[in-house]
């Protein structure tokens, strides 16, 4: 008897690769539609989910993206992340599905550079953290290279090569507590064009995150502040429940966005 994907219903067949979850099987695409990280921990988390939970998660992610559908981003960085300030949300571009994160759900963020067997965090005392401050002041990516190698023991290869540059965003969403935005995912020479471009994009992302989280903090301290994204999501839930028509939802969305 042929097995179907419990999420999308695709026939898996006897020879098709099957992804096993708690109470059934998925095709090879649907696990990633849950927005899981493409690592051992992310895959393991999906395997513990039921088919119903997978469907709910996929539906929730797709519905959240509808909040910014048709909206113009305030900024787009490196083709990896879009910021929507009017909607108080950002969208991360994933391999299988994009994911929306509300500004208010962001707990922390960090710029990370991997070099050989070394991981350099922007929060490391005397490491990349100091270099970012210098680069922000003088506008020099070279300052980052000098700052990261000045106080660390590295071999000759790790001094000249970089394996990855990414921004790690920690959120209050238990299912997606940490999301990684890769700006460089393969080994390149430090100080080269590719390295510099990736580092500038990662720095811009960090600067944007600082700005939007600071604005959110100010908004939280202002009584009665409700984000447009929260209001749109509320009406989207009413649309999904059949309480509102598509026309009514579109009208409310335009009203909230001021368009």
C-alpha positions as CSV (number, residue, x, y, z in Angstrom):
1,X,0.0,0.0,0.0
2,X,1.4,3.4,-1.0
3,X,1.9,6.0,1.7
4,X,0.8,9.6,1.4
5,X,2.5,12.6,2.9
6,X,0.4,13.5,6.0
7,X,0.7,17.2,5.3
8,X,0.4,17.7,1.5
9,X,-1.0,14.3,0.4
10,X,1.7,13.6,-2.1
11,X,2.0,9.9,-3.0
12,X,5.3,8.7,-1.5
13,X,5.4,5.2,-3.0
14,X,7.6,2.3,-1.9
15,X,10.8,3.8,-3.2
16,X,10.2,7.4,-2.3
17,X,12.2,8.8,0.6
18,X,10.0,9.3,3.6
19,X,10.4,11.6,6.5
20,X,9.0,10.0,9.6
21,X,7.3,12.1,12.3
22,X,5.6,11.1,15.5
23,X,2.5,9.6,13.9
24,X,3.1,9.3,10.2
25,X,5.3,10.3,7.2
26,X,6.0,13.4,5.3
27,X,7.5,14.0,1.9
28,X,11.0,15.5,1.7
29,X,9.6,19.1,1.2
30,X,7.1,19.5,4.0
31,X,9.4,19.2,7.0
32,X,11.1,22.4,5.8
33,X,7.8,24.2,5.4
34,X,7.6,24.2,9.2
35,X,10.4,26.7,9.2
36,X,12.7,24.4,11.0
37,X,16.4,25.0,10.9
38,X,18.4,22.9,8.5
39,X,20.5,21.2,11.2
40,X,20.3,18.1,13.4
41,X,18.4,19.8,16.2
42,X,15.8,21.3,13.8
43,X,15.2,18.0,12.0
44,X,14.9,16.2,15.4
45,X,12.3,18.7,16.6
46,X,10.1,18.1,13.5
47,X,10.3,14.3,14.0
48,X,8.7,14.8,17.4
49,X,5.7,16.6,15.9
50,X,2.4,15.0,15.0
51,X,0.9,15.4,11.5
52,X,-1.7,17.8,13.0
53,X,1.0,19.9,14.5
54,X,3.0,20.0,11.2
55,X,-0.2,21.1,9.3
56,X,-0.9,23.8,11.9
57,X,2.7,25.1,11.8
58,X,2.8,25.3,8.0
59,X,-0.6,27.0,8.0
60,X,0.5,29.5,10.7
61,X,3.7,30.4,8.8
62,X,1.8,30.9,5.5
63,X,-0.8,33.0,7.2
64,X,1.8,35.2,8.9
65,X,3.4,36.0,5.6
66,X,0.0,37.3,4.3
67,X,0.4,40.1,6.8
68,X,3.1,41.7,4.6
69,X,1.8,40.5,1.2
70,X,1.8,43.3,-1.2
71,X,3.6,45.7,1.2
72,X,6.8,47.5,0.2
73,X,9.7,46.6,2.5
74,X,11.5,49.5,4.3
75,X,14.8,47.7,3.6
76,X,16.0,44.5,2.0
77,X,19.5,43.2,2.9
78,X,21.5,40.8,0.8
79,X,18.4,39.1,-0.6
80,X,18.2,37.4,2.8
81,X,16.0,39.5,5.0
82,X,13.3,42.2,4.4
83,X,12.3,44.8,7.1
84,X,8.7,46.1,7.1
85,X,8.7,48.9,9.6
86,X,5.0,49.9,9.0
87,X,4.0,46.3,9.9
88,X,6.6,46.0,12.7
89,X,7.9,42.7,11.2
90,X,10.7,41.2,9.2
91,X,10.7,38.3,6.8
92,X,13.6,35.8,6.5
93,X,14.1,34.2,3.2
94,X,14.4,30.4,3.6
95,X,15.3,27.6,1.2
96,X,11.8,26.2,1.2
97,X,9.6,28.9,2.9
98,X,10.0,32.4,4.1
99,X,9.3,33.2,7.7
100,X,7.9,36.3,9.4
101,X,9.2,37.5,12.7
102,X,7.4,40.3,14.6
103,X,9.8,43.0,15.9
104,X,8.2,42.6,19.3
105,X,9.2,38.9,19.4
106,X,12.9,39.5,19.0
107,X,14.8,38.9,22.2
108,X,18.4,39.1,21.0
109,X,20.7,39.0,18.0
110,X,24.4,38.4,17.3
111,X,26.8,38.7,14.3
112,X,28.9,35.5,14.0
113,X,32.0,34.7,11.9
114,X,33.3,31.2,11.7
115,X,36.9,30.7,10.9
116,X,38.3,27.2,10.9
117,X,37.5,25.7,14.3
118,X,36.9,29.2,15.7
119,X,33.6,31.0,16.2
120,X,33.9,34.7,16.7
121,X,30.8,36.4,18.2
122,X,30.1,40.2,18.0
123,X,29.5,39.9,21.8
124,X,33.0,38.4,22.4
125,X,35.1,40.7,24.6
126,X,38.1,42.0,22.6
127,X,37.0,40.2,19.4
128,X,34.5,41.0,16.7
129,X,32.5,43.1,19.1
130,X,35.3,45.7,19.4
131,X,35.9,45.5,15.6
132,X,32.3,46.2,14.7
133,X,32.4,49.4,16.8
134,X,35.5,50.5,15.0
135,X,34.0,49.7,11.6
136,X,30.8,51.6,12.4
137,X,32.9,54.6,13.4
138,X,35.4,54.6,10.5
139,X,33.3,52.7,7.9
140,X,36.1,50.2,7.3
141,X,35.6,46.5,6.8
142,X,39.4,46.2,7.3
143,X,38.9,47.3,10.9
144,X,36.9,44.1,11.4
145,X,39.7,41.9,10.2
146,X,42.3,43.7,12.4
147,X,40.0,43.5,15.4
148,X,39.3,39.8,15.1
149,X,42.9,38.7,14.8
150,X,44.5,41.0,17.3
151,X,43.7,39.1,20.5
152,X,43.2,35.5,19.3
153,X,45.5,32.5,18.7
154,X,44.9,31.3,15.1
155,X,46.8,29.3,12.6
156,X,48.0,30.9,9.3
157,X,45.0,29.5,7.3
158,X,42.3,30.7,9.7
159,X,43.8,34.2,9.6
160,X,43.2,34.5,5.9
161,X,40.1,32.4,5.4
162,X,36.5,32.8,6.6
163,X,34.0,29.9,6.4
164,X,30.8,31.6,7.4
165,X,29.2,34.9,8.3
166,X,25.7,35.0,9.7
167,X,23.3,36.8,12.0
168,X,21.6,34.7,14.7
169,X,18.2,36.0,15.9
170,X,16.7,34.8,19.1
171,X,12.9,35.1,19.4
172,X,10.2,34.4,22.0
173,X,8.7,31.7,19.6
174,X,9.5,28.4,21.3
175,X,9.2,26.5,18.0
176,X,11.7,28.9,16.3
177,X,13.7,30.2,19.2
178,X,16.8,30.8,17.1
179,X,16.9,31.7,13.4
180,X,20.1,32.0,11.4
181,X,20.5,34.4,8.5
182,X,23.4,33.3,6.4
183,X,25.3,36.1,4.5
184,X,28.3,33.8,3.7
185,X,28.0,30.0,3.7
186,X,31.3,28.9,2.1
187,X,35.0,29.5,2.6
188,X,36.5,32.7,1.1
189,X,39.5,34.8,1.7
190,X,39.1,37.4,4.4
191,X,39.4,40.9,3.0
192,X,38.3,39.9,-0.5
193,X,35.3,41.3,-2.3
194,X,32.9,38.5,-1.3
195,X,33.9,38.6,2.3
196,X,33.6,42.4,2.5
197,X,30.2,42.3,0.8
198,X,28.9,39.7,3.2
199,X,30.3,41.5,6.3
200,X,28.7,44.8,5.2
201,X,25.4,43.1,4.8
202,X,25.6,41.4,8.2
203,X,26.6,44.7,9.8
204,X,23.6,46.5,8.1
205,X,21.3,43.7,9.4
206,X,22.6,44.2,12.9
207,X,22.2,47.9,12.7
208,X,18.6,47.5,11.5
209,X,17.8,45.0,14.3
210,X,19.2,47.5,16.9
211,X,17.0,50.2,15.5
212,X,13.8,48.3,15.3
213,X,14.1,46.6,18.7
214,X,14.9,50.0,20.2
215,X,11.8,51.4,18.6
216,X,9.8,48.5,19.9
217,X,11.1,49.0,23.4
218,X,10.0,52.7,23.3
219,X,6.6,51.5,22.0
220,X,6.1,49.1,24.8
221,X,6.6,51.9,27.3
222,X,3.9,53.9,25.5
223,X,0.4,52.8,26.9
224,X,-2.1,51.7,24.3
225,X,0.4,51.0,21.5
226,X,-0.8,48.2,19.1
227,X,1.2,47.3,16.1
228,X,-0.3,47.2,12.6
229,X,1.0,43.7,12.2
230,X,-0.9,42.5,15.3
231,X,-4.1,44.1,14.1
232,X,-3.8,42.6,10.6
233,X,-3.1,39.2,12.1
234,X,-6.2,39.5,14.2
235,X,-8.3,40.2,11.2
236,X,-6.5,37.5,9.2
237,X,-7.6,35.0,11.9
238,X,-11.2,36.3,11.5
239,X,-10.9,35.8,7.7
240,X,-9.6,32.2,8.2
241,X,-12.5,31.5,10.6
242,X,-15.0,32.7,8.0
243,X,-16.1,35.7,10.1
244,X,-14.8,38.2,7.5
245,X,-14.9,38.1,3.7
246,X,-11.8,38.5,1.7
247,X,-13.0,42.0,0.6
248,X,-13.6,43.0,4.2
249,X,-10.2,41.8,5.2
250,X,-8.5,43.6,2.3
251,X,-10.3,46.8,3.3
252,X,-9.2,46.6,6.9
253,X,-5.6,45.8,5.9
254,X,-5.5,48.9,3.6
255,X,-7.0,51.0,6.4
256,X,-4.4,49.9,8.9
257,X,-1.5,50.4,6.5
258,X,-2.9,53.8,5.5
259,X,-3.0,53.0,1.7
